Amino acid sequence: MAAALVVATSGAAHAGSQQAAGNWSAAPDCVTFSADWRYTFVTNNCSGTHTLKVVYRDGADVPSRVAPPGALITFPGYGTTGNEVLGVVVCDAGEGA
C-alpha cells in the first residue's frame, strides 16, 4: 500500500518532517531522514522505539524496520529514474520488522 505525503525538500538531503497520510501515521518530529539516490538514512532521535518505513512517490513498498532510540537505519534511496522519498511513516504493530 502506498501513502502520499507532502514534504518540503531542498536538494538531495533533508531532515524529514512528515504529515499523516492514508492508513499510515507520520513519524514523530524526532524521527528524521536524509535521502540520496542510493540510500535513505532514517534516524530515531526519540526516547522510544518505533517501527518505521519510507514512503516513495512511485509506491515502492519496502519492509518496515524497528528503530530503537538513537538508531540509524538504512532504506533504499530514490534511485536514478526520477523517484522521490516522500517521508517516513510509523507502521502498525503487525507490520514487518
TIVO-2410 file (N, C-alpha, C; in nm, 3 decimals):
# residues 97
REC num residu      c1      c2      c3 atome chaine
REC   1      M   0.084  -0.116   0.000     N      A
REC   1      M   0.000   0.000   0.000    CA      A
REC   1      M   0.089   0.123   0.000     C      A
REC   2      A   0.064   0.216  -0.083     N      A
REC   2      A   0.141   0.338  -0.090    CA      A
REC   2      A   0.063   0.451  -0.024     C      A
REC   3      A   0.135   0.538   0.040     N      A
REC   3      A   0.073   0.655   0.101    CA      A
REC   3      A   0.137   0.779   0.043     C      A
REC   4      A   0.060   0.881   0.024     N      A
REC   4      A   0.113   1.005  -0.030    CA      A
REC   4      A   0.137   1.102   0.084     C      A
REC   5      L   0.256   1.156   0.089     N      A
REC   5      L   0.292   1.254   0.190    CA      A
REC   5      L   0.342   1.379   0.118     C      A
REC   6      V   0.317   1.492   0.178     N      A
REC   6      V   0.370   1.615   0.124    CA      A
REC   6      V   0.484   1.657   0.215     C      A
REC   7      V   0.605   1.666   0.158     N      A
REC   7      V   0.722   1.700   0.235    CA      A
REC   7      V   0.800   1.805   0.156     C      A
REC   8      A   0.831   1.915   0.219     N      A
REC   8      A   0.913   2.016   0.152    CA      A
REC   8      A   1.057   1.968   0.155     C      A
REC   9      T   1.123   1.975   0.040     N      A
REC   9      T   1.261   1.932   0.033    CA      A
REC   9      T   1.346   2.039  -0.035     C      A
REC  10      S   1.472   2.038   0.000     N      A
REC  10      S   1.567   2.125  -0.068    CA      A
REC  10      S   1.691   2.042  -0.094     C      A
REC  11      G   1.724   2.019  -0.219     N      A
REC  11      G   1.838   1.936  -0.253    CA      A
REC  11      G   1.810   1.790  -0.229     C      A
REC  12      A   1.917   1.710  -0.232     N      A
REC  12      A   1.902   1.566  -0.219    CA      A
REC  12      A   1.888   1.521  -0.075     C      A
REC  13      A   1.946   1.593   0.019     N      A
REC  13      A   1.939   1.551   0.159    CA      A
REC  13      A   1.853   1.651   0.236     C      A
REC  14      H   1.775   1.599   0.330     N      A
REC  14      H   1.688   1.686   0.407    CA      A
REC  14      H   1.647   1.616   0.536     C      A
REC  15      A   1.608   1.695   0.632     N      A
REC  15      A   1.553   1.640   0.755    CA      A
REC  15      A   1.404   1.625   0.734     C      A
REC  16      G   1.350   1.512   0.775     N      A
REC  16      G   1.209   1.487   0.749    CA      A
REC  16      G   1.118   1.545   0.855     C      A
REC  17      S   1.014   1.608   0.811     N      A
REC  17      S   0.902   1.647   0.895    CA      A
REC  17      S   0.781   1.602   0.817     C      A
REC  18      Q   0.714   1.497   0.862     N      A
REC  18      Q   0.612   1.433   0.781    CA      A
REC  18      Q   0.471   1.465   0.828     C      A
REC  19      Q   0.375   1.448   0.738     N      A
REC  19      Q   0.234   1.462   0.769    CA      A
REC  19      Q   0.169   1.325   0.761     C      A
REC  20      A   0.059   1.305   0.835     N      A
REC  20      A  -0.013   1.179   0.830    CA      A
REC  20      A  -0.078   1.163   0.693     C      A
REC  21      A  -0.087   1.039   0.646     N      A
REC  21      A  -0.147   1.015   0.516    CA      A
REC  21      A  -0.212   0.878   0.513     C      A
REC  22      G  -0.328   0.870   0.455     N      A
REC  22      G  -0.395   0.742   0.438    CA      A
REC  22      G  -0.405   0.666   0.568     C      A
REC  23      N  -0.371   0.535   0.564     N      A
REC  23      N  -0.377   0.450   0.682    CA      A
REC  23      N  -0.249   0.456   0.764     C      A
REC  24      W  -0.153   0.533   0.721     N      A
REC  24      W  -0.026   0.544   0.790    CA      A
REC  24      W  -0.026   0.668   0.877     C      A
REC  25      S   0.051   0.662   0.983     N      A
REC  25      S   0.072   0.780   1.067    CA      A
REC  25      S   0.212   0.832   1.040     C      A
REC  26      A   0.224   0.962   1.026     N      A
REC  26      A   0.356   1.021   1.005    CA      A
REC  26      A   0.445   0.992   1.125     C      A
REC  27      A   0.572   0.973   1.097     N      A
REC  27      A   0.667   0.954   1.205    CA      A
REC  27      A   0.673   1.082   1.288     C      A
REC  28      P   0.700   1.071   1.417     N      A
REC  28      P   0.709   1.191   1.500    CA      A
REC  28      P   0.826   1.280   1.455     C      A
REC  29      D   0.821   1.405   1.496     N      A
REC  29      D   0.925   1.501   1.456    CA      A
REC  29      D   1.065   1.461   1.501     C      A
REC  30      C   1.075   1.375   1.602     N      A
REC  30      C   1.208   1.332   1.649    CA      A
REC  30      C   1.269   1.224   1.558     C      A
REC  31      V   1.196   1.181   1.456     N      A
REC  31      V   1.248   1.090   1.354    CA      A
REC  31      V   1.282   1.175   1.231     C      A
REC  32      T   1.406   1.168   1.186     N      A
REC  32      T   1.449   1.245   1.070    CA      A
REC  32      T   1.504   1.152   0.963     C      A
REC  33      F   1.512   1.204   0.840     N      A
REC  33      F   1.569   1.123   0.733    CA      A
REC  33      F   1.650   1.210   0.639     C      A
REC  34      S   1.741   1.144   0.569     N      A
REC  34      S   1.824   1.206   0.467    CA      A
REC  34      S   1.826   1.109   0.351     C      A
REC  35      A   1.788   1.157   0.231     N      A
REC  35      A   1.777   1.068   0.116    CA      A
REC  35      A   1.871   1.112   0.004     C      A
REC  36      D   1.931   1.014  -0.061     N      A
REC  36      D   2.003   1.039  -0.186    CA      A
REC  36      D   1.966   0.928  -0.282     C      A
REC  37      W   2.029   0.921  -0.395     N      A
REC  37      W   1.988   0.826  -0.499    CA      A
REC  37      W   2.006   0.681  -0.456     C      A
REC  38      R   2.101   0.654  -0.368     N      A
REC  38      R   2.131   0.516  -0.333    CA      A
REC  38      R   2.069   0.472  -0.200     C      A
REC  39      Y   2.074   0.558  -0.099     N      A
REC  39      Y   2.027   0.521   0.034    CA      A
REC  39      Y   1.939   0.631   0.094     C      A
REC  40      T   1.850   0.589   0.183     N      A
REC  40      T   1.776   0.681   0.269    CA      A
REC  40      T   1.810   0.642   0.412     C      A
REC  41      F   1.866   0.736   0.485     N      A
REC  41      F   1.905   0.712   0.624    CA      A
REC  41      F   1.798   0.773   0.715     C      A
REC  42      V   1.746   0.690   0.805     N      A
REC  42      V   1.642   0.734   0.899    CA      A
REC  42      V   1.701   0.724   1.040     C      A
REC  43      T   1.690   0.834   1.114     N      A
REC  43      T   1.744   0.839   1.250    CA      A
REC  43      T   1.630   0.856   1.349     C      A
REC  44      N   1.629   0.770   1.451     N      A
REC  44      N   1.530   0.780   1.558    CA      A
REC  44      N   1.594   0.856   1.674     C      A
REC  45      N   1.561   0.984   1.684     N      A
REC  45      N   1.610   1.067   1.794    CA      A
REC  45      N   1.509   1.071   1.909     C      A
REC  46      C   1.411   0.982   1.906     N      A
REC  46      C   1.306   0.978   2.008    CA      A
REC  46      C   1.353   0.897   2.129     C      A
REC  47      S   1.278   0.907   2.239     N      A
REC  47      S   1.312   0.830   2.359    CA      A
REC  47      S   1.256   0.689   2.354     C      A
REC  48      G   1.169   0.660   2.258     N      A
REC  48      G   1.109   0.527   2.246    CA      A
REC  48      G   1.141   0.461   2.112     C      A
REC  49      T   1.115   0.331   2.104     N      A
REC  49      T   1.136   0.254   1.982    CA      A
REC  49      T   1.018   0.274   1.888     C      A
REC  50      H   1.046   0.284   1.757     N      A
REC  50      H   0.942   0.296   1.656    CA      A
REC  50      H   0.968   0.196   1.544     C      A
REC  51      T   0.860   0.143   1.485     N      A
REC  51      T   0.870   0.062   1.365    CA      A
REC  51      T   0.835   0.154   1.248     C      A
REC  52      L   0.930   0.170   1.156     N      A
REC  52      L   0.921   0.275   1.053    CA      A
REC  52      L   0.937   0.219   0.913     C      A
REC  53      K   0.885   0.293   0.817     N      A
REC  53      K   0.911   0.262   0.676    CA      A
REC  53      K   0.914   0.393   0.598     C      A
REC  54      V   0.982   0.390   0.486     N      A
REC  54      V   0.994   0.505   0.397    CA      A
REC  54      V   0.886   0.495   0.291     C      A
REC  55      V   0.828   0.608   0.255     N      A
REC  55      V   0.725   0.615   0.151    CA      A
REC  55      V   0.786   0.682   0.029     C      A
REC  56      Y   0.766   0.618  -0.087     N      A
REC  56      Y   0.822   0.666  -0.213    CA      A
REC  56      Y   0.710   0.713  -0.307     C      A
REC  57      R   0.740   0.812  -0.388     N      A
REC  57      R   0.642   0.865  -0.482    CA      A
REC  57      R   0.589   0.758  -0.577     C      A
REC  58      D   0.674   0.665  -0.621     N      A
REC  58      D   0.630   0.562  -0.716    CA      A
REC  58      D   0.555   0.447  -0.650     C      A
REC  59      G   0.534   0.453  -0.518     N      A
REC  59      G   0.459   0.349  -0.449    CA      A
REC  59      G   0.540   0.227  -0.411     C      A
REC  60      A   0.672   0.229  -0.430     N      A
REC  60      A   0.756   0.115  -0.391    CA      A
REC  60      A   0.727   0.080  -0.247     C      A
REC  61      D   0.711  -0.049  -0.221     N      A
REC  61      D   0.679  -0.096  -0.086    CA      A
REC  61      D   0.801  -0.163  -0.026     C      A
REC  62      V   0.858  -0.100   0.076     N      A
REC  62      V   0.975  -0.157   0.142    CA      A
REC  62      V   0.933  -0.208   0.279     C      A
REC  63      P   1.001  -0.309   0.331     N      A
REC  63      P   0.966  -0.361   0.463    CA      A
REC  63      P   0.989  -0.258   0.573     C      A
REC  64      S   0.907  -0.264   0.675     N      A
REC  64      S   0.925  -0.180   0.792    CA      A
REC  64      S   1.047  -0.228   0.870     C      A
REC  65      R   1.105  -0.135   0.944     N      A
REC  65      R   1.222  -0.168   1.026    CA      A
REC  65      R   1.202  -0.114   1.165     C      A
REC  66      V   1.250  -0.187   1.265     N      A
REC  66      V   1.242  -0.143   1.404    CA      A
REC  66      V   1.362  -0.052   1.432     C      A
REC  67      A   1.333   0.066   1.490     N      A
REC  67      A   1.438   0.162   1.521    CA      A
REC  67      A   1.433   0.196   1.669     C      A
REC  68      P   1.523   0.139   1.748     N      A
REC  68      P   1.530   0.176   1.889    CA      A
REC  68      P   1.582   0.321   1.902     C      A
REC  69      P   1.571   0.379   2.020     N      A
REC  69      P   1.621   0.515   2.040    CA      A
REC  69      P   1.768   0.528   1.996     C      A
REC  70      G   1.796   0.634   1.921     N      A
REC  70      G   1.933   0.661   1.876    CA      A
REC  70      G   1.975   0.584   1.752     C      A
REC  71      A   1.890   0.497   1.701     N      A
REC  71      A   1.928   0.413   1.586    CA      A
REC  71      A   1.930   0.491   1.456     C      A
REC  72      L   2.022   0.453   1.369     N      A
REC  72      L   2.027   0.500   1.230    CA      A
REC  72      L   2.001   0.377   1.145     C      A
REC  73      I   1.890   0.376   1.071     N      A
REC  73      I   1.856   0.262   0.987    CA      A
REC  73      I   1.858   0.305   0.841     C      A
REC  74      T   1.885   0.209   0.755     N      A
REC  74      T   1.904   0.238   0.613    CA      A
REC  74      T   1.794   0.174   0.530     C      A
REC  75      F   1.738   0.253   0.439     N      A
REC  75      F   1.641   0.207   0.341    CA      A
REC  75      F   1.696   0.239   0.202     C      A
REC  76      P   1.635   0.184   0.097     N      A
REC  76      P   1.680   0.221  -0.038    CA      A
REC  76      P   1.661   0.371  -0.062     C      A
REC  77      G   1.744   0.425  -0.149     N      A
REC  77      G   1.730   0.564  -0.189    CA      A
REC  77      G   1.626   0.579  -0.298     C      A
REC  78      Y   1.624   0.695  -0.361     N      A
REC  78      Y   1.523   0.723  -0.463    CA      A
REC  78      Y   1.562   0.677  -0.602     C      A
REC  79      G   1.684   0.629  -0.620     N      A
REC  79      G   1.724   0.573  -0.749    CA      A
REC  79      G   1.757   0.679  -0.853     C      A
REC  80      T   1.774   0.634  -0.975     N      A
REC  80      T   1.818   0.723  -1.083    CA      A
REC  80      T   1.709   0.745  -1.187     C      A
REC  81      T   1.585   0.704  -1.156     N      A
REC  81      T   1.477   0.715  -1.255    CA      A
REC  81      T   1.373   0.821  -1.221     C      A
REC  82      G   1.408   0.916  -1.134     N      A
REC  82      G   1.315   1.025  -1.104    CA      A
REC  82      G   1.220   0.999  -0.989     C      A
REC  83      N   1.240   0.892  -0.913     N      A
REC  83      N   1.156   0.866  -0.797    CA      A
REC  83      N   1.188   0.969  -0.689     C      A
REC  84      E   1.114   0.968  -0.580     N      A
REC  84      E   1.135   1.063  -0.471    CA      A
REC  84      E   1.094   1.000  -0.339     C      A
REC  85      V   1.171   1.026  -0.234     N      A
REC  85      V   1.134   0.986  -0.099    CA      A
REC  85      V   1.041   1.093  -0.046     C      A
REC  86      L   0.918   1.053  -0.010     N      A
REC  86      L   0.818   1.149   0.036    CA      A
REC  86      L   0.819   1.168   0.186     C      A
REC  87      G   0.862   1.067   0.260     N      A
REC  87      G   0.864   1.079   0.405    CA      A
REC  87      G   0.880   0.945   0.474     C      A
REC  88      V   0.865   0.948   0.604     N      A
REC  88      V   0.878   0.829   0.688    CA      A
REC  88      V   0.749   0.816   0.768     C      A
REC  89      V   0.697   0.695   0.776     N      A
REC  89      V   0.573   0.670   0.847    CA      A
REC  89      V   0.596   0.563   0.954     C      A
REC  90      V   0.507   0.562   1.053     N      A
REC  90      V   0.508   0.460   1.158    CA      A
REC  90      V   0.420   0.346   1.111     C      A
REC  91      C   0.471   0.224   1.119     N      A
REC  91      C   0.397   0.106   1.076    CA      A
REC  91      C   0.308   0.056   1.190     C      A
REC  92      D   0.203  -0.015   1.153     N      A
REC  92      D   0.118  -0.081   1.252    CA      A
REC  92      D   0.202  -0.185   1.325     C      A
REC  93      A   0.161  -0.219   1.445     N      A
REC  93      A   0.235  -0.317   1.524    CA      A
REC  93      A   0.251  -0.449   1.451     C      A
REC  94      G   0.154  -0.486   1.366     N      A
REC  94      G   0.160  -0.612   1.294    CA      A
REC  94      G   0.243  -0.607   1.167     C      A
REC  95      E   0.284  -0.490   1.124     N      A
REC  95      E   0.363  -0.473   1.002    CA      A
REC  95      E   0.504  -0.526   1.025     C      A
REC  96      G   0.568  -0.579   0.922     N      A
REC  96      G   0.700  -0.642   0.931    CA      A
REC  96      G   0.802  -0.561   1.005     C      A
REC  97      A   0.909  -0.626   1.047     N      A
REC  97      A   1.015  -0.556   1.121    CA      A
REC  97      A   1.149  -0.588   1.065     C      A
***
